[in-house]
Structures are given as C-alpha cells and as structure tokens.
Amino acid sequence: MELGYKHFINQPVFKKIIIINIVIFLLPLVSNTFLFLFNLEQINIIQFFDLHPNFDQIISSPWTIVTYSFFHIDFFHIFWNMLILYLVSDYFLSFLNNKKFLEIYFYGAISGGLLFIFSYNIFPAFENSFSPLIGSSAAVYSLLIFVCAYFPNTIINLI
C-alpha cells in the first residue's frame, strides 16, 4: 500500500479537503511541541491565517479571506465540520461534479468571511469586541444548504 502524493491525488475532492484540514489542524500542535522540546519560544501559527474584522489587517493579509476556513480551534470543531463535510459531499458528488463542489465550497468560505467582516464593522453590538474568525463552517454549511435547496424533497439519512 502506497501512501503519499500519488495516494492523495487519487482521492475524491472532498477527501482531499478533509486531509488538508486535518494536516493544517495538526501543524500548530506539532510545531509547538517541537519548539517546546528544544526549549524554543512557541509561536501561534494561526494568527497569520485567521480572519480579522478590521480593514487594515485585511488589506495587509488578503489571503485570510480563504485561509481562515482551514484552521480549527479544537478537536470537536474540526470533527463536526469534517463529519458534515463527509456526509454532504458524498451525496453532492453523486449528482454534481468536482468543479461545482469546489465553487460552492470556496464561495461559502468567502461569503462567510465577508459577512463576518461586514457584521463586525456595521453592527454596534460588536463595536468593543474582537475575535478573529477560523473554521470551515461557512464553507461546509454552504454545501449543506446547496444540497437542501437543490434537492428540496430528498430525504438524507445522516446516521
């Protein structure tokens, strides 16, 4: 059994996204463990990829409008997002193609990020609070909502 690049390439698109999310979730854990073991200063890698609501940071790091969706805060955060992604994707790809899947996934991530930025800058309730955005919920739920809207009378058994 060969693991590696060729094995990864042959996976369906949703499994590739799940694998990428898991690797990125483990990256800060592994890097900080390595730094700790060698008594070096630990760094927060996530701060370079999370989405901040103020425009100055968005302009200086525009990639965060997408990269925030590949980082998760804890095990249950990534577990539920990836479980829903897995369940919805298999159904989605049985009717539509990989290109449409990726379009909906990334449109969902970008739309979720823009809604976050808009909300923090428009609504007074968020005026004195700050919290960066991470997680793939917007992308995953965009696929779920698309499936529900595209096939409104279909019964989907999740378990």
PAMI-162959 format. One record per atom (N, C-alpha, C): atom name; residue number from 0; chain; x, y, z. Coordinates in nm, 3 decimals, always signed. Example, Ala and Ser with C-alpha at 12.3 -4.5 7.8 and 13.67 -1.06 7.14 Angstrom:
REM PAMI-162959
  atome  num  chaine       c1       c2       c3
      N    0       A   +1.319   -0.569   +0.780
     CA    0       A   +1.230   -0.450   +0.780
      C    0       A   +1.320   -0.330   +0.780
      N    1       A   +1.285   -0.225   +0.708
     CA    1       A   +1.367   -0.106   +0.714
      C    1       A   +1.290   +0.003   +0.787
This chain:
REM PAMI-162959
  atome  num  chaine       c1       c2       c3
      N    0       A   +0.085   -0.118   +0.000
     CA    0       A   +0.000   +0.000   +0.000
      C    0       A   +0.089   +0.124   +0.000
      N    1       A   +0.065   +0.209   -0.094
     CA    1       A   +0.148   +0.328   -0.108
      C    1       A   +0.073   +0.450   -0.052
      N    2       A   +0.134   +0.514   +0.044
     CA    2       A   +0.080   +0.639   +0.096
      C    2       A   +0.167   +0.752   +0.046
      N    3       A   +0.110   +0.866   +0.033
     CA    3       A   +0.188   +0.978   -0.014
      C    3       A   +0.116   +1.054   -0.121
      N    4       A   +0.195   +1.120   -0.204
     CA    4       A   +0.143   +1.210   -0.305
      C    4       A   +0.047   +1.140   -0.401
      N    5       A   +0.085   +1.025   -0.455
     CA    5       A   +0.000   +0.955   -0.552
      C    5       A   -0.130   +0.910   -0.489
      N    6       A   -0.122   +0.865   -0.365
     CA    6       A   -0.244   +0.824   -0.294
      C    6       A   -0.336   +0.944   -0.272
      N    7       A   -0.277   +1.057   -0.236
     CA    7       A   -0.355   +1.179   -0.213
      C    7       A   -0.423   +1.226   -0.342
      N    8       A   -0.351   +1.225   -0.453
     CA    8       A   -0.403   +1.272   -0.582
      C    8       A   -0.524   +1.190   -0.627
      N    9       A   -0.526   +1.061   -0.595
     CA    9       A   -0.633   +0.974   -0.640
      C    9       A   -0.759   +0.980   -0.553
      N   10       A   -0.756   +1.061   -0.448
     CA   10       A   -0.872   +1.073   -0.360
      C   10       A   -0.976   +1.166   -0.421
      N   11       A   -1.104   +1.147   -0.385
     CA   11       A   -1.207   +1.243   -0.427
      C   11       A   -1.178   +1.381   -0.367
      N   12       A   -1.231   +1.484   -0.428
     CA   12       A   -1.201   +1.621   -0.388
      C   12       A   -1.238   +1.647   -0.242
      N   13       A   -1.349   +1.594   -0.195
     CA   13       A   -1.388   +1.621   -0.056
      C   13       A   -1.292   +1.554   +0.042
      N   14       A   -1.237   +1.438   +0.007
     CA   14       A   -1.140   +1.374   +0.095
      C   14       A   -1.009   +1.453   +0.098
      N   15       A   -0.973   +1.512   -0.015
     CA   15       A   -0.854   +1.598   -0.018
      C   15       A   -0.871   +1.716   +0.075
      N   16       A   -0.989   +1.777   +0.074
     CA   16       A   -1.015   +1.891   +0.162
      C   16       A   -1.011   +1.847   +0.308
      N   17       A   -1.067   +1.732   +0.338
     CA   17       A   -1.064   +1.680   +0.475
      C   17       A   -0.920   +1.654   +0.518
      N   18       A   -0.840   +1.593   +0.432
     CA   18       A   -0.700   +1.565   +0.464
      C   18       A   -0.623   +1.696   +0.487
      N   19       A   -0.644   +1.793   +0.400
     CA   19       A   -0.576   +1.923   +0.415
      C   19       A   -0.616   +1.988   +0.547
      N   20       A   -0.744   +1.985   +0.581
     CA   20       A   -0.790   +2.042   +0.708
      C   20       A   -0.726   +1.972   +0.828
      N   21       A   -0.715   +1.841   +0.823
     CA   21       A   -0.656   +1.767   +0.935
      C   21       A   -0.507   +1.798   +0.948
      N   22       A   -0.436   +1.801   +0.835
     CA   22       A   -0.293   +1.833   +0.838
      C   22       A   -0.271   +1.974   +0.894
      N   23       A   -0.353   +2.068   +0.849
     CA   23       A   -0.338   +2.206   +0.898
      C   23       A   -0.376   +2.216   +1.045
      N   24       A   -0.473   +2.137   +1.088
     CA   24       A   -0.510   +2.134   +1.230
      C   24       A   -0.393   +2.083   +1.315
      N   25       A   -0.323   +1.983   +1.265
     CA   25       A   -0.212   +1.923   +1.340
      C   25       A   -0.083   +2.006   +1.334
      N   26       A   -0.068   +2.088   +1.232
     CA   26       A   +0.054   +2.166   +1.212
      C   26       A   +0.093   +2.251   +1.334
      N   27       A   +0.003   +2.334   +1.390
     CA   27       A   +0.044   +2.412   +1.509
      C   27       A   +0.079   +2.323   +1.629
      N   28       A   +0.008   +2.211   +1.644
     CA   28       A   +0.036   +2.121   +1.756
      C   28       A   +0.175   +2.062   +1.744
      N   29       A   +0.208   +2.015   +1.625
     CA   29       A   +0.339   +1.952   +1.603
      C   29       A   +0.451   +2.056   +1.613
      N   30       A   +0.431   +2.171   +1.552
     CA   30       A   +0.538   +2.272   +1.554
      C   30       A   +0.563   +2.322   +1.695
      N   31       A   +0.458   +2.346   +1.771
     CA   31       A   +0.478   +2.394   +1.909
      C   31       A   +0.536   +2.285   +1.999
      N   32       A   +0.502   +2.160   +1.975
     CA   32       A   +0.563   +2.051   +2.051
      C   32       A   +0.713   +2.045   +2.021
      N   33       A   +0.748   +2.056   +1.895
     CA   33       A   +0.888   +2.057   +1.854
      C   33       A   +0.961   +2.174   +1.920
      N   34       A   +0.904   +2.292   +1.915
     CA   34       A   +0.966   +2.411   +1.975
      C   34       A   +0.980   +2.394   +2.127
      N   35       A   +0.879   +2.337   +2.191
     CA   35       A   +0.883   +2.315   +2.335
      C   35       A   +0.996   +2.218   +2.372
      N   36       A   +1.007   +2.110   +2.297
     CA   36       A   +1.108   +2.009   +2.327
      C   36       A   +1.250   +2.063   +2.317
      N   37       A   +1.271   +2.160   +2.230
     CA   37       A   +1.403   +2.221   +2.215
      C   37       A   +1.414   +2.354   +2.290
      N   38       A   +1.318   +2.375   +2.380
     CA   38       A   +1.318   +2.492   +2.468
      C   38       A   +1.325   +2.623   +2.389
      N   39       A   +1.251   +2.628   +2.278
     CA   39       A   +1.243   +2.748   +2.196
      C   39       A   +1.108   +2.815   +2.217
      N   40       A   +1.100   +2.941   +2.183
     CA   40       A   +0.975   +3.014   +2.201
      C   40       A   +0.868   +2.961   +2.105
      N   41       A   +0.752   +2.930   +2.162
     CA   41       A   +0.642   +2.880   +2.082
      C   41       A   +0.574   +2.996   +2.010
      N   42       A   +0.521   +2.968   +1.891
     CA   42       A   +0.453   +3.071   +1.812
      C   42       A   +0.311   +3.026   +1.782
      N   43       A   +0.227   +3.121   +1.757
     CA   43       A   +0.089   +3.093   +1.720
      C   43       A   +0.077   +3.108   +1.568
      N   44       A   +0.087   +2.997   +1.497
     CA   44       A   +0.081   +2.998   +1.351
      C   44       A   -0.054   +3.049   +1.301
      N   45       A   -0.157   +3.020   +1.376
     CA   45       A   -0.293   +3.055   +1.334
      C   45       A   -0.309   +3.206   +1.314
      N   46       A   -0.237   +3.286   +1.389
     CA   46       A   -0.251   +3.431   +1.378
      C   46       A   -0.216   +3.486   +1.240
      N   47       A   -0.143   +3.411   +1.161
     CA   47       A   -0.108   +3.454   +1.026
      C   47       A   -0.214   +3.417   +0.922
      N   48       A   -0.311   +3.336   +0.963
     CA   48       A   -0.409   +3.285   +0.868
      C   48       A   -0.554   +3.308   +0.909
      N   49       A   -0.579   +3.352   +1.034
     CA   49       A   -0.717   +3.379   +1.075
      C   49       A   -0.765   +3.512   +1.018
      N   50       A   -0.895   +3.528   +1.011
     CA   50       A   -0.955   +3.647   +0.950
      C   50       A   -0.988   +3.750   +1.057
      N   51       A   -0.932   +3.869   +1.044
     CA   51       A   -0.958   +3.978   +1.137
      C   51       A   -1.062   +4.072   +1.077
      N   52       A   -1.145   +4.130   +1.162
     CA   52       A   -1.253   +4.214   +1.109
      C   52       A   -1.213   +4.355   +1.068
      N   53       A   -1.094   +4.403   +1.108
     CA   53       A   -1.061   +4.541   +1.069
      C   53       A   -0.992   +4.544   +0.932
      N   54       A   -1.022   +4.648   +0.860
     CA   54       A   -0.981   +4.658   +0.720
      C   54       A   -0.830   +4.667   +0.701
      N   55       A   -0.759   +4.728   +0.796
     CA   55       A   -0.613   +4.739   +0.785
      C   55       A   -0.547   +4.602   +0.777
      N   56       A   -0.592   +4.511   +0.861
     CA   56       A   -0.533   +4.377   +0.861
      C   56       A   -0.574   +4.296   +0.739
      N   57       A   -0.695   +4.321   +0.689
     CA   57       A   -0.741   +4.251   +0.570
      C   57       A   -0.659   +4.294   +0.448
      N   58       A   -0.631   +4.423   +0.439
     CA   58       A   -0.551   +4.473   +0.327
      C   58       A   -0.408   +4.422   +0.334
      N   59       A   -0.353   +4.413   +0.455
     CA   59       A   -0.214   +4.365   +0.468
      C   59       A   -0.203   +4.213   +0.457
      N   60       A   -0.313   +4.142   +0.474
     CA   60       A   -0.310   +3.995   +0.459
      C   60       A   -0.440   +3.947   +0.393
      N   61       A   -0.455   +3.974   +0.263
     CA   61       A   -0.580   +3.941   +0.193
      C   61       A   -0.607   +3.791   +0.180
      N   62       A   -0.503   +3.708   +0.192
     CA   62       A   -0.522   +3.563   +0.181
      C   62       A   -0.610   +3.508   +0.293
      N   63       A   -0.624   +3.583   +0.402
     CA   63       A   -0.700   +3.532   +0.516
      C   63       A   -0.849   +3.518   +0.486
      N   64       A   -0.899   +3.578   +0.379
     CA   64       A   -1.040   +3.564   +0.341
      C   64       A   -1.070   +3.419   +0.303
      N   65       A   -0.967   +3.341   +0.272
     CA   65       A   -0.985   +3.198   +0.242
      C   65       A   -0.917   +3.110   +0.347
      N   66       A   -0.796   +3.147   +0.389
     CA   66       A   -0.718   +3.059   +0.477
      C   66       A   -0.781   +3.037   +0.614
      N   67       A   -0.863   +3.131   +0.660
     CA   67       A   -0.928   +3.113   +0.791
      C   67       A   -1.009   +2.984   +0.794
      N   68       A   -1.060   +2.944   +0.678
     CA   68       A   -1.150   +2.828   +0.672
      C   68       A   -1.077   +2.694   +0.681
      N   69       A   -0.945   +2.695   +0.688
     CA   69       A   -0.870   +2.571   +0.701
      C   69       A   -0.813   +2.550   +0.841
      N   70       A   -0.839   +2.641   +0.932
     CA   70       A   -0.789   +2.629   +1.070
      C   70       A   -0.906   +2.609   +1.165
      N   71       A   -0.883   +2.528   +1.267
     CA   71       A   -0.987   +2.499   +1.365
      C   71       A   -0.927   +2.512   +1.505
      N   72       A   -1.012   +2.545   +1.601
     CA   72       A   -0.964   +2.575   +1.735
      C   72       A   -0.941   +2.451   +1.821
      N   73       A   -1.023   +2.349   +1.805
     CA   73       A   -1.005   +2.228   +1.885
      C   73       A   -1.058   +2.106   +1.810
      N   74       A   -1.045   +1.990   +1.873
     CA   74       A   -1.080   +1.864   +1.809
      C   74       A   -1.226   +1.860   +1.766
      N   75       A   -1.316   +1.901   +1.854
     CA   75       A   -1.458   +1.892   +1.821
      C   75       A   -1.497   +1.991   +1.711
      N   76       A   -1.430   +2.102   +1.704
     CA   76       A   -1.454   +2.200   +1.599
      C   76       A   -1.426   +2.137   +1.462
      N   77       A   -1.310   +2.076   +1.448
     CA   77       A   -1.276   +2.013   +1.320
      C   77       A   -1.356   +1.884   +1.299
      N   78       A   -1.381   +1.808   +1.405
     CA   78       A   -1.453   +1.682   +1.391
      C   78       A   -1.591   +1.702   +1.332
      N   79       A   -1.669   +1.794   +1.388
     CA   79       A   -1.807   +1.813   +1.338
      C   79       A   -1.808   +1.874   +1.199
      N   80       A   -1.718   +1.968   +1.171
     CA   80       A   -1.713   +2.025   +1.037
      C   80       A   -1.676   +1.919   +0.933
      N   81       A   -1.579   +1.836   +0.964
     CA   81       A   -1.536   +1.734   +0.867
      C   81       A   -1.639   +1.621   +0.855
      N   82       A   -1.709   +1.588   +0.963
     CA   82       A   -1.814   +1.487   +0.954
      C   82       A   -1.927   +1.533   +0.864
      N   83       A   -1.971   +1.656   +0.883
     CA   83       A   -2.078   +1.710   +0.799
      C   83       A   -2.030   +1.722   +0.654
      N   84       A   -1.906   +1.766   +0.636
     CA   84       A   -1.849   +1.774   +0.500
      C   84       A   -1.849   +1.637   +0.434
      N   85       A   -1.807   +1.535   +0.507
     CA   85       A   -1.803   +1.399   +0.452
      C   85       A   -1.942   +1.352   +0.412
      N   86       A   -2.040   +1.369   +0.500
     CA   86       A   -2.175   +1.322   +0.473
      C   86       A   -2.240   +1.395   +0.356
      N   87       A   -2.224   +1.525   +0.352
     CA   87       A   -2.287   +1.605   +0.247
      C   87       A   -2.215   +1.585   +0.113
      N   88       A   -2.084   +1.574   +0.116
     CA   88       A   -2.005   +1.566   -0.007
      C   88       A   -2.035   +1.442   -0.089
      N   89       A   -2.046   +1.332   -0.021
     CA   89       A   -2.074   +1.208   -0.092
      C   89       A   -2.206   +1.220   -0.169
      N   90       A   -2.305   +1.278   -0.106
     CA   90       A   -2.434   +1.298   -0.171
      C   90       A   -2.423   +1.402   -0.283
      N   91       A   -2.357   +1.513   -0.255
     CA   91       A   -2.339   +1.621   -0.352
      C   91       A   -2.272   +1.570   -0.480
      N   92       A   -2.163   +1.495   -0.463
     CA   92       A   -2.085   +1.450   -0.579
      C   92       A   -2.151   +1.335   -0.655
      N   93       A   -2.256   +1.277   -0.599
     CA   93       A   -2.327   +1.174   -0.674
      C   93       A   -2.415   +1.237   -0.783
      N   94       A   -2.440   +1.369   -0.772
     CA   94       A   -2.523   +1.439   -0.871
      C   94       A   -2.449   +1.549   -0.946
      N   95       A   -2.349   +1.609   -0.883
     CA   95       A   -2.277   +1.721   -0.943
      C   95       A   -2.128   +1.690   -0.947
      N   96       A   -2.051   +1.773   -1.018
     CA   96       A   -1.908   +1.744   -1.039
      C   96       A   -1.817   +1.815   -0.938
      N   97       A   -1.689   +1.781   -0.946
     CA   97       A   -1.588   +1.838   -0.855
      C   97       A   -1.577   +1.989   -0.868
      N   98       A   -1.587   +2.039   -0.990
     CA   98       A   -1.575   +2.183   -1.013
      C   98       A   -1.685   +2.258   -0.938
      N   99       A   -1.808   +2.211   -0.951
     CA   99       A   -1.920   +2.275   -0.882
      C   99       A   -1.904   +2.264   -0.730
      N  100       A   -1.853   +2.150   -0.685
     CA  100       A   -1.826   +2.130   -0.542
      C  100       A   -1.730   +2.235   -0.489
      N  101       A   -1.616   +2.252   -0.559
     CA  101       A   -1.516   +2.349   -0.516
      C  101       A   -1.569   +2.492   -0.524
      N  102       A   -1.648   +2.522   -0.626
     CA  102       A   -1.708   +2.656   -0.637
      C  102       A   -1.795   +2.686   -0.516
      N  103       A   -1.885   +2.595   -0.484
     CA  103       A   -1.975   +2.617   -0.370
      C  103       A   -1.895   +2.624   -0.240
      N  104       A   -1.797   +2.536   -0.224
     CA  104       A   -1.716   +2.534   -0.102
      C  104       A   -1.645   +2.668   -0.081
      N  105       A   -1.575   +2.715   -0.184
     CA  105       A   -1.498   +2.838   -0.167
      C  105       A   -1.586   +2.963   -0.170
      N  106       A   -1.695   +2.963   -0.246
     CA  106       A   -1.790   +3.074   -0.237
      C  106       A   -1.847   +3.084   -0.097
      N  107       A   -1.874   +2.970   -0.036
     CA  107       A   -1.924   +2.969   +0.101
      C  107       A   -1.823   +3.025   +0.200
      N  108       A   -1.696   +2.985   +0.184
     CA  108       A   -1.591   +3.035   +0.272
      C  108       A   -1.574   +3.186   +0.257
      N  109       A   -1.569   +3.232   +0.133
     CA  109       A   -1.550   +3.376   +0.108
      C  109       A   -1.672   +3.455   +0.155
      N  110       A   -1.791   +3.405   +0.127
     CA  110       A   -1.914   +3.474   +0.171
      C  110       A   -1.922   +3.479   +0.323
      N  111       A   -1.886   +3.370   +0.388
     CA  111       A   -1.885   +3.370   +0.535
      C  111       A   -1.786   +3.471   +0.590
      N  112       A   -1.668   +3.480   +0.528
     CA  112       A   -1.568   +3.577   +0.571
      C  112       A   -1.615   +3.720   +0.550
      N  113       A   -1.676   +3.746   +0.435
     CA  113       A   -1.726   +3.882   +0.408
      C  113       A   -1.841   +3.920   +0.502
      N  114       A   -1.928   +3.825   +0.532
     CA  114       A   -2.036   +3.851   +0.627
      C  114       A   -1.980   +3.880   +0.766
      N  115       A   -1.877   +3.809   +0.805
     CA  115       A   -1.809   +3.833   +0.932
      C  115       A   -1.752   +3.975   +0.937
      N  116       A   -1.680   +4.014   +0.832
     CA  116       A   -1.620   +4.148   +0.826
      C  116       A   -1.730   +4.255   +0.829
      N  117       A   -1.832   +4.236   +0.748
     CA  117       A   -1.945   +4.329   +0.743
      C  117       A   -2.011   +4.343   +0.880
      N  118       A   -2.037   +4.232   +0.945
     CA  118       A   -2.105   +4.235   +1.075
      C  118       A   -2.024   +4.309   +1.180
      N  119       A   -1.894   +4.281   +1.186
     CA  119       A   -1.809   +4.347   +1.285
      C  119       A   -1.797   +4.497   +1.261
      N  120       A   -1.807   +4.540   +1.138
     CA  120       A   -1.788   +4.681   +1.108
      C  120       A   -1.918   +4.761   +1.100
      N  121       A   -2.032   +4.696   +1.095
     CA  121       A   -2.159   +4.766   +1.081
      C  121       A   -2.241   +4.765   +1.210
      N  122       A   -2.251   +4.651   +1.274
     CA  122       A   -2.339   +4.638   +1.390
      C  122       A   -2.273   +4.690   +1.518
      N  123       A   -2.342   +4.778   +1.590
     CA  123       A   -2.285   +4.835   +1.713
      C  123       A   -2.258   +4.733   +1.823
      N  124       A   -2.325   +4.621   +1.822
     CA  124       A   -2.304   +4.520   +1.926
      C  124       A   -2.161   +4.467   +1.928
      N  125       A   -2.092   +4.473   +1.815
     CA  125       A   -1.955   +4.422   +1.806
      C  125       A   -1.849   +4.531   +1.820
      N  126       A   -1.891   +4.653   +1.851
     CA  126       A   -1.800   +4.767   +1.849
      C  126       A   -1.678   +4.751   +1.940
      N  127       A   -1.695   +4.705   +2.061
     CA  127       A   -1.582   +4.695   +2.154
      C  127       A   -1.535   +4.552   +2.174
      N  128       A   -1.571   +4.465   +2.084
     CA  128       A   -1.526   +4.327   +2.097
      C  128       A   -1.439   +4.291   +1.978
      N  129       A   -1.356   +4.191   +1.998
     CA  129       A   -1.272   +4.146   +1.888
      C  129       A   -1.251   +3.996   +1.900
      N  130       A   -1.270   +3.930   +1.792
     CA  130       A   -1.243   +3.787   +1.784
      C  130       A   -1.217   +3.753   +1.639
      N  131       A   -1.101   +3.698   +1.609
     CA  131       A   -1.075   +3.658   +1.470
      C  131       A   -1.160   +3.537   +1.434
      N  132       A   -1.177   +3.515   +1.306
     CA  132       A   -1.259   +3.406   +1.255
      C  132       A   -1.170   +3.292   +1.207
      N  133       A   -1.201   +3.170   +1.252
     CA  133       A   -1.138   +3.049   +1.197
      C  133       A   -1.245   +2.941   +1.189
      N  134       A   -1.222   +2.845   +1.102
     CA  134       A   -1.311   +2.730   +1.090
      C  134       A   -1.378   +2.724   +0.954
      N  135       A   -1.411   +2.603   +0.914
     CA  135       A   -1.468   +2.581   +0.782
      C  135       A   -1.620   +2.573   +0.781
      N  136       A   -1.683   +2.618   +0.888
     CA  136       A   -1.828   +2.607   +0.898
      C  136       A   -1.901   +2.674   +0.783
      N  137       A   -1.860   +2.792   +0.744
     CA  137       A   -1.929   +2.863   +0.636
      C  137       A   -1.919   +2.785   +0.505
      N  138       A   -1.804   +2.729   +0.476
     CA  138       A   -1.786   +2.651   +0.354
      C  138       A   -1.865   +2.521   +0.359
      N  139       A   -1.859   +2.453   +0.471
     CA  139       A   -1.928   +2.325   +0.486
      C  139       A   -2.079   +2.344   +0.481
      N  140       A   -2.128   +2.442   +0.554
     CA  140       A   -2.273   +2.463   +0.556
      C  140       A   -2.325   +2.521   +0.425
      N  141       A   -2.239   +2.585   +0.348
     CA  141       A   -2.284   +2.629   +0.216
      C  141       A   -2.313   +2.508   +0.128
      N  142       A   -2.232   +2.404   +0.140
     CA  142       A   -2.259   +2.280   +0.067
      C  142       A   -2.388   +2.214   +0.115
      N  143       A   -2.408   +2.212   +0.245
     CA  143       A   -2.530   +2.153   +0.302
      C  143       A   -2.654   +2.229   +0.256
      N  144       A   -2.648   +2.361   +0.262
     CA  144       A   -2.762   +2.443   +0.220
      C  144       A   -2.785   +2.428   +0.069
      N  145       A   -2.679   +2.418   -0.009
     CA  145       A   -2.693   +2.397   -0.153
      C  145       A   -2.764   +2.266   -0.182
      N  146       A   -2.723   +2.159   -0.114
     CA  146       A   -2.788   +2.028   -0.134
      C  146       A   -2.935   +2.036   -0.093
      N  147       A   -2.964   +2.101   +0.017
     CA  147       A   -3.103   +2.114   +0.062
      C  147       A   -3.187   +2.197   -0.035
      N  148       A   -3.127   +2.300   -0.092
     CA  148       A   -3.201   +2.384   -0.187
      C  148       A   -3.212   +2.318   -0.324
      N  149       A   -3.109   +2.248   -0.366
     CA  149       A   -3.107   +2.185   -0.498
      C  149       A   -3.196   +2.061   -0.504
      N  150       A   -3.205   +1.991   -0.392
     CA  150       A   -3.288   +1.870   -0.383
      C  150       A   -3.383   +1.883   -0.264
      N  151       A   -3.483   +1.972   -0.270
     CA  151       A   -3.565   +2.003   -0.153
      C  151       A   -3.652   +1.888   -0.103
      N  152       A   -3.689   +1.795   -0.186
     CA  152       A   -3.779   +1.687   -0.144
      C  152       A   -3.707   +1.554   -0.118
      N  153       A   -3.576   +1.561   -0.111
     CA  153       A   -3.497   +1.439   -0.090
      C  153       A   -3.472   +1.416   +0.059
      N  154       A   -3.485   +1.294   +0.102
     CA  154       A   -3.458   +1.258   +0.240
      C  154       A   -3.312   +1.213   +0.247
      N  155       A   -3.238   +1.272   +0.342
     CA  155       A   -3.098   +1.239   +0.362
      C  155       A   -3.084   +1.179   +0.501
      N  156       A   -3.039   +1.056   +0.510
     CA  156       A   -3.014   +0.992   +0.640
      C  156       A   -2.872   +1.021   +0.681
      N  157       A   -2.855   +1.098   +0.788
     CA  157       A   -2.721   +1.132   +0.833
      C  157       A   -2.658   +1.020   +0.912
      N  158       A   -2.738   +0.946   +0.986
     CA  158       A   -2.685   +0.836   +1.067
      C  158       A   -2.760   +0.710   +1.034
